[in-house]
Amino acid sequence: MRDVHKSKSNHESNGFKQCKELAWKTCPQEGCTFETSHAPHLYRHLRTVHSASRPYKCDVCDKTYKLKTHLNRHIKIFWPVLIHRKFACDVCEYKAKTADVLAAHKMTHKPSHDKPYKCDICDRSFAQRVTLKQHTHLHTGERPYVCEMCGKTFRQYSSLYGHKKIHSKPM
């Protein structure tokens, strides 16, 4: 860790007047020489250096982190690998990010008597109300999801979400 005392004296000796007027905060832990002029930096220091608390937990592998930024980095790097190890459907090739999403997917494999949401038009059954609602768009022709960039419409939000990626690709 760099010596913050040098940094403080460096700022003051180089004529940064505002640094002389800042209220410097010191770490209250005995023997620690950390100083900062910003309270959030002190709280972060206390949480990462002097605390055993790890409040941020990965939903896939149960690893814990002291900082949310560290969890986010873990998710970005390791989830593509971890997702394929965990939460795979044992009936088909489907893979989910979380156990809850996989549980919802598994309902699609249940017999129709376990699917309480029935279409009034074609008698298909669904495990979830939202899936029935999406299905009814097939019969009604309703396309409620609209791309803000080009105006194209979609029956399902997931189709709109996939479509939006074409607008963010570099030309």
Wavefront OBJ file of the C-alpha trace (Angstrom):
o trace
v 0.000 0.000 0.000
v 1.413 3.410 -0.833
v 2.202 5.805 1.957
v -0.675 8.273 1.995
v 1.201 10.559 4.394
v 3.715 11.259 1.603
v 0.832 11.959 -0.750
v -0.714 14.430 1.712
v 2.558 16.245 2.326
v 3.317 16.133 -1.405
v 0.029 17.882 -2.198
v 0.606 20.504 0.469
v 4.246 21.179 -0.450
v 3.418 21.505 -4.168
v 1.141 24.440 -3.466
v -2.253 22.779 -3.814
v -3.952 25.196 -1.465
v -7.251 23.312 -1.431
v -5.430 20.210 -0.122
v -4.206 22.154 2.918
v -7.791 23.053 3.733
v -9.252 19.536 3.357
v -10.336 17.667 6.461
v -8.093 14.615 6.400
v -9.594 11.461 7.883
v -7.398 8.849 9.530
v -8.065 5.150 9.922
v -9.123 4.483 13.546
v -7.447 1.052 13.602
v -4.381 1.002 15.836
v -1.160 0.875 13.843
v -2.777 1.727 10.507
v -1.451 4.847 8.758
v -4.166 5.178 6.099
v -5.390 8.755 5.541
v -7.772 10.256 3.031
v -9.680 13.454 2.450
v -12.787 11.580 1.278
v -15.022 9.755 3.756
v -16.140 7.118 1.198
v -12.496 6.137 0.685
v -12.101 5.627 4.437
v -15.258 3.465 4.597
v -14.018 1.399 1.663
v -10.624 1.011 3.346
v -12.220 -0.134 6.606
v -14.468 -2.603 4.775
v -11.732 -4.110 2.583
v -8.719 -4.064 4.886
v -10.042 -4.341 8.433
v -13.338 -6.222 8.075
v -13.953 -9.931 7.554
v -17.433 -9.225 6.148
v -18.018 -10.460 2.585
v -21.603 -9.381 1.819
v -21.592 -9.890 -1.975
v -22.312 -13.489 -3.005
v -22.264 -15.143 -6.426
v -25.585 -16.871 -7.196
v -23.856 -19.585 -9.201
v -20.840 -20.748 -7.188
v -21.489 -19.178 -3.749
v -18.141 -17.318 -3.707
v -18.269 -14.160 -1.592
v -16.626 -10.768 -2.009
v -15.995 -7.659 0.065
v -16.797 -5.292 -2.808
v -19.613 -5.363 -5.357
v -17.127 -4.436 -8.087
v -15.182 -7.638 -7.336
v -18.375 -9.714 -7.613
v -19.222 -8.017 -10.917
v -15.741 -8.796 -12.268
v -16.149 -12.442 -11.182
v -19.519 -12.654 -12.947
v -18.140 -11.151 -16.159
v -15.124 -13.473 -16.264
v -16.368 -16.749 -14.805
v -20.123 -16.983 -15.378
v -19.838 -18.053 -19.016
v -17.887 -21.084 -17.773
v -19.859 -21.675 -14.572
v -23.247 -21.449 -16.244
v -22.474 -24.470 -18.364
v -21.362 -26.469 -15.329
v -24.402 -25.620 -13.234
v -28.111 -25.271 -13.880
v -28.376 -27.546 -16.905
v -31.739 -29.139 -17.642
v -31.642 -32.914 -17.261
v -34.351 -33.386 -19.912
v -33.084 -31.193 -22.761
v -30.043 -29.094 -23.699
v -31.265 -25.927 -21.946
v -28.838 -24.167 -19.566
v -29.775 -21.415 -17.119
v -27.902 -18.738 -15.203
v -29.707 -19.378 -11.921
v -31.533 -22.209 -10.183
v -34.801 -20.214 -10.235
v -34.684 -19.788 -14.002
v -33.932 -23.500 -14.437
v -36.859 -24.427 -12.159
v -39.190 -22.286 -14.281
v -37.851 -23.950 -17.436
v -38.344 -27.453 -16.028
v -42.054 -26.705 -15.695
v -42.252 -26.818 -19.505
v -41.478 -30.555 -19.379
v -44.325 -31.357 -16.975
v -47.525 -33.035 -18.179
v -50.372 -30.705 -19.161
v -52.321 -31.377 -15.943
v -49.452 -29.670 -14.061
v -49.785 -26.591 -16.283
v -52.688 -24.557 -14.927
v -52.695 -21.751 -17.530
v -54.714 -22.826 -20.584
v -55.168 -20.984 -23.864
v -58.878 -20.399 -24.619
v -58.239 -20.541 -28.362
v -56.091 -23.646 -28.942
v -56.175 -25.456 -25.565
v -52.382 -25.420 -25.108
v -51.339 -25.367 -21.448
v -48.565 -23.408 -19.793
v -46.824 -23.586 -16.441
v -46.541 -19.819 -16.119
v -49.069 -17.046 -16.722
v -46.485 -14.890 -18.524
v -45.874 -17.687 -21.042
v -49.612 -17.943 -21.743
v -49.753 -14.179 -22.267
v -46.867 -14.343 -24.764
v -48.589 -17.257 -26.499
v -51.842 -15.318 -26.942
v -49.907 -12.762 -29.007
v -49.691 -15.483 -31.690
v -53.486 -15.610 -31.936
v -54.176 -11.887 -31.608
v -51.302 -10.694 -33.783
v -50.385 -8.234 -31.027
v -46.772 -7.044 -31.146
v -46.408 -4.924 -28.000
v -42.609 -4.657 -27.930
v -41.237 -1.849 -30.139
v -37.600 -1.089 -30.994
v -36.894 2.537 -30.114
v -34.189 2.733 -32.778
v -36.056 1.542 -35.884
v -39.699 0.992 -34.891
v -39.733 -2.758 -35.598
v -42.263 -4.628 -33.423
v -42.075 -7.994 -31.682
v -44.404 -10.421 -29.928
v -41.900 -11.261 -27.197
v -39.538 -9.096 -25.194
v -36.731 -11.610 -25.712
v -37.012 -11.102 -29.491
v -36.772 -7.330 -29.069
v -33.788 -7.763 -26.736
v -31.962 -9.903 -29.332
v -32.870 -7.459 -32.107
v -31.448 -4.471 -30.206
v -27.978 -5.999 -30.482
v -27.889 -5.275 -34.232
v -28.068 -1.559 -33.466
v -25.084 -1.664 -31.120
v -22.756 -3.513 -33.522
v -20.017 -1.289 -34.995
v -20.356 -0.709 -38.736
l 1 2 3 4 5 6 7 8 9 10 11 12 13 14 15 16 17 18 19 20 21 22 23 24 25 26 27 28 29 30 31 32 33 34 35 36 37 38 39 40 41 42 43 44 45 46 47 48 49 50 51 52 53 54 55 56 57 58 59 60 61 62 63 64 65 66 67 68 69 70 71 72 73 74 75 76 77 78 79 80 81 82 83 84 85 86 87 88 89 90 91 92 93 94 95 96 97 98 99 100 101 102 103 104 105 106 107 108 109 110 111 112 113 114 115 116 117 118 119 120 121 122 123 124 125 126 127 128 129 130 131 132 133 134 135 136 137 138 139 140 141 142 143 144 145 146 147 148 149 150 151 152 153 154 155 156 157 158 159 160 161 162 163 164 165 166 167 168 169 170 171
